[in-house]
Structures are given as C-alpha cells and as structure tokens.
Amino acid sequence: MSTSTMQVDVVSAEASIFSGKATFVALPGEVGELGVYPRHTPLITRIRPGSVRIQLADGGEEFVFVAGGILEIQPDCVTVLSDTAVRGKDLDEEKANRARQAAEEALRNAKSEVDLARARSELAVLAAELSALRRYRAKK
C-alpha cells in the first residue's frame, strides 16, 4: 500500500457502505470535525451524526451520511462503524423530511422524559441527514 493512500471502510449494521483507497477523510468527531490523512496516529473515538467526506485516491469524492458511531484510525486504515450509514447519492430528501415531521410530532406529544429524549435524538439525526444531503447536492 502506498504511503499516500489509506484503506477506508464505512460499515453499517446492514452492510458495507464503502470500501476503497483514499488520500483524506473528514468526518464529524464527538467534539468537532476530524481530518485524517494516511499515516495518522492510531485513534478510537465516537462520531456524531453527519457527513463522512472521502477524498478518493483517483481524485474523486465520496460522501456517506452516518447517524453517529465509532471511528477507528490506524496508520494505513480508517474504519467507520455506524448503526445507520447511507451513501450521499442514496439520500432521499422527501423521506427525510417526512421522518423529521413525524419526529417533531412525537416531540410535541411526548408523555415522558424518555419519549422527549428519543424524539430529540431522532430530530438531531434527521437534521444532520438533511444537512448532509444539502452538502452532497451542493458538490454535484
């Protein structure tokens, strides 16, 4: 493997979403944006909902939305594990907006702190998904 590229794998609970060589990865870390180049110091951390931007070895770019998860960095490999991950090209704005409206309704009708927390969490993920979709479309 070249020292100017690294293996990047983005995996959801259902499937491998992306696997390939990259020169750079940017993603939403727990306390801010993280940028990863080949030969990065090893790290394991949580990530927030948002966009994973992968600069491909051939010069192209790939976007993947993740609903939070775990990031593992090794000098020659970056692995993103998320319950939910969707390639940018597969994001559906209409579906996300319908889900956001349902979550807002659930927030208004919350009967307990648990219901309230669940609805807020869902809204945060959907807001990040819609933001990722807008970013992806702006790049196209």
Contacts in CASP RR format, 6 or more apart in sequence:
PFRMAT RR
TARGET T0000
AUTHOR 0000-0000-0000
METHOD contacts of the structure
MODEL  1
MSTSTMQVDVVSAEASIFSGKATFVALPGEVGELGVYPRHTPLITRIRPG
SVRIQLADGGEEFVFVAGGILEIQPDCVTVLSDTAVRGKDLDEEKANRAR
QAAEEALRNAKSEVDLARARSELAVLAAELSALRRYRAKK
1 7 0 8 1.000
1 21 0 8 1.000
1 76 0 8 1.000
2 38 0 8 1.000
3 38 0 8 1.000
3 39 0 8 1.000
4 23 0 8 1.000
4 38 0 8 1.000
5 21 0 8 1.000
5 22 0 8 1.000
5 23 0 8 1.000
5 38 0 8 1.000
5 57 0 8 1.000
6 21 0 8 1.000
6 22 0 8 1.000
6 23 0 8 1.000
6 25 0 8 1.000
6 36 0 8 1.000
6 37 0 8 1.000
6 38 0 8 1.000
6 39 0 8 1.000
6 40 0 8 1.000
6 75 0 8 1.000
6 76 0 8 1.000
6 77 0 8 1.000
6 78 0 8 1.000
7 19 0 8 1.000
7 20 0 8 1.000
7 21 0 8 1.000
7 22 0 8 1.000
7 76 0 8 1.000
7 77 0 8 1.000
7 78 0 8 1.000
8 18 0 8 1.000
8 19 0 8 1.000
8 20 0 8 1.000
8 21 0 8 1.000
8 22 0 8 1.000
8 25 0 8 1.000
8 54 0 8 1.000
8 77 0 8 1.000
8 78 0 8 1.000
8 79 0 8 1.000
8 80 0 8 1.000
9 16 0 8 1.000
9 18 0 8 1.000
9 19 0 8 1.000
9 20 0 8 1.000
9 77 0 8 1.000
9 78 0 8 1.000
9 79 0 8 1.000
9 80 0 8 1.000
10 16 0 8 1.000
10 17 0 8 1.000
10 18 0 8 1.000
10 19 0 8 1.000
10 52 0 8 1.000
10 54 0 8 1.000
10 64 0 8 1.000
10 66 0 8 1.000
10 80 0 8 1.000
10 82 0 8 1.000
10 85 0 8 1.000
11 17 0 8 1.000
11 79 0 8 1.000
11 80 0 8 1.000
11 81 0 8 1.000
11 82 0 8 1.000
11 85 0 8 1.000
12 82 0 8 1.000
12 83 0 8 1.000
12 84 0 8 1.000
12 85 0 8 1.000
12 86 0 8 1.000
13 82 0 8 1.000
13 83 0 8 1.000
13 84 0 8 1.000
17 64 0 8 1.000
17 85 0 8 1.000
17 86 0 8 1.000
17 87 0 8 1.000
18 54 0 8 1.000
18 62 0 8 1.000
18 64 0 8 1.000
18 87 0 8 1.000
20 56 0 8 1.000
20 57 0 8 1.000
21 56 0 8 1.000
21 57 0 8 1.000
22 54 0 8 1.000
22 55 0 8 1.000
22 56 0 8 1.000
22 57 0 8 1.000
22 78 0 8 1.000
23 37 0 8 1.000
23 38 0 8 1.000
23 55 0 8 1.000
23 56 0 8 1.000
23 57 0 8 1.000
23 59 0 8 1.000
24 35 0 8 1.000
24 36 0 8 1.000
24 37 0 8 1.000
24 54 0 8 1.000
24 55 0 8 1.000
25 35 0 8 1.000
25 36 0 8 1.000
25 52 0 8 1.000
25 53 0 8 1.000
25 54 0 8 1.000
25 55 0 8 1.000
25 78 0 8 1.000
26 33 0 8 1.000
26 34 0 8 1.000
26 35 0 8 1.000
26 36 0 8 1.000
26 52 0 8 1.000
26 53 0 8 1.000
27 33 0 8 1.000
27 34 0 8 1.000
27 35 0 8 1.000
27 36 0 8 1.000
27 47 0 8 1.000
27 50 0 8 1.000
27 51 0 8 1.000
27 52 0 8 1.000
27 53 0 8 1.000
27 66 0 8 1.000
27 71 0 8 1.000
27 80 0 8 1.000
28 34 0 8 1.000
28 47 0 8 1.000
28 48 0 8 1.000
28 49 0 8 1.000
28 50 0 8 1.000
28 51 0 8 1.000
28 68 0 8 1.000
28 128 0 8 1.000
29 45 0 8 1.000
29 46 0 8 1.000
29 47 0 8 1.000
29 48 0 8 1.000
29 71 0 8 1.000
30 45 0 8 1.000
30 46 0 8 1.000
30 47 0 8 1.000
30 48 0 8 1.000
32 48 0 8 1.000
34 45 0 8 1.000
34 47 0 8 1.000
34 71 0 8 1.000
36 73 0 8 1.000
36 78 0 8 1.000
38 75 0 8 1.000
38 76 0 8 1.000
39 75 0 8 1.000
39 76 0 8 1.000
40 73 0 8 1.000
40 75 0 8 1.000
40 78 0 8 1.000
41 73 0 8 1.000
41 75 0 8 1.000
42 73 0 8 1.000
42 74 0 8 1.000
42 75 0 8 1.000
43 71 0 8 1.000
43 72 0 8 1.000
43 73 0 8 1.000
44 70 0 8 1.000
44 71 0 8 1.000
44 72 0 8 1.000
44 73 0 8 1.000
45 70 0 8 1.000
45 71 0 8 1.000
46 68 0 8 1.000
46 69 0 8 1.000
46 70 0 8 1.000
46 71 0 8 1.000
47 66 0 8 1.000
47 68 0 8 1.000
47 69 0 8 1.000
47 70 0 8 1.000
47 71 0 8 1.000
47 80 0 8 1.000
47 82 0 8 1.000
48 68 0 8 1.000
48 128 0 8 1.000
49 65 0 8 1.000
49 66 0 8 1.000
49 67 0 8 1.000
49 68 0 8 1.000
49 124 0 8 1.000
49 125 0 8 1.000
49 128 0 8 1.000
49 129 0 8 1.000
50 65 0 8 1.000
50 66 0 8 1.000
50 67 0 8 1.000
50 68 0 8 1.000
50 128 0 8 1.000
50 129 0 8 1.000
50 131 0 8 1.000
50 132 0 8 1.000
51 63 0 8 1.000
51 64 0 8 1.000
51 65 0 8 1.000
51 66 0 8 1.000
51 128 0 8 1.000
51 131 0 8 1.000
51 132 0 8 1.000
51 135 0 8 1.000
51 136 0 8 1.000
52 63 0 8 1.000
52 64 0 8 1.000
52 65 0 8 1.000
52 66 0 8 1.000
52 80 0 8 1.000
52 85 0 8 1.000
53 61 0 8 1.000
53 62 0 8 1.000
53 63 0 8 1.000
54 61 0 8 1.000
54 62 0 8 1.000
54 63 0 8 1.000
54 64 0 8 1.000
55 61 0 8 1.000
56 62 0 8 1.000
61 139 0 8 1.000
62 87 0 8 1.000
63 87 0 8 1.000
63 88 0 8 1.000
63 132 0 8 1.000
63 135 0 8 1.000
63 136 0 8 1.000
63 139 0 8 1.000
64 80 0 8 1.000
64 85 0 8 1.000
64 86 0 8 1.000
64 87 0 8 1.000
64 88 0 8 1.000
65 85 0 8 1.000
65 86 0 8 1.000
65 87 0 8 1.000
65 88 0 8 1.000
65 91 0 8 1.000
65 128 0 8 1.000
65 129 0 8 1.000
65 132 0 8 1.000
65 133 0 8 1.000
66 80 0 8 1.000
66 82 0 8 1.000
66 84 0 8 1.000
66 85 0 8 1.000
67 82 0 8 1.000
67 83 0 8 1.000
67 84 0 8 1.000
67 85 0 8 1.000
67 125 0 8 1.000
67 128 0 8 1.000
67 129 0 8 1.000
68 82 0 8 1.000
68 83 0 8 1.000
68 84 0 8 1.000
68 125 0 8 1.000
69 80 0 8 1.000
69 81 0 8 1.000
69 82 0 8 1.000
69 83 0 8 1.000
70 80 0 8 1.000
70 81 0 8 1.000
70 82 0 8 1.000
71 78 0 8 1.000
71 79 0 8 1.000
71 80 0 8 1.000
71 81 0 8 1.000
72 78 0 8 1.000
72 79 0 8 1.000
72 81 0 8 1.000
84 125 0 8 1.000
86 129 0 8 1.000
88 132 0 8 1.000
88 133 0 8 1.000
88 136 0 8 1.000
89 136 0 8 1.000
91 129 0 8 1.000
91 132 0 8 1.000
91 133 0 8 1.000
91 136 0 8 1.000
93 130 0 8 1.000
93 133 0 8 1.000
96 126 0 8 1.000
96 129 0 8 1.000
96 130 0 8 1.000
96 133 0 8 1.000
97 130 0 8 1.000
99 122 0 8 1.000
99 126 0 8 1.000
100 123 0 8 1.000
100 126 0 8 1.000
100 127 0 8 1.000
100 130 0 8 1.000
103 119 0 8 1.000
103 122 0 8 1.000
103 123 0 8 1.000
103 126 0 8 1.000
104 119 0 8 1.000
104 123 0 8 1.000
106 115 0 8 1.000
106 118 0 8 1.000
106 119 0 8 1.000
106 122 0 8 1.000
107 116 0 8 1.000
107 119 0 8 1.000
107 120 0 8 1.000
107 123 0 8 1.000
109 115 0 8 1.000
110 116 0 8 1.000
110 119 0 8 1.000
END
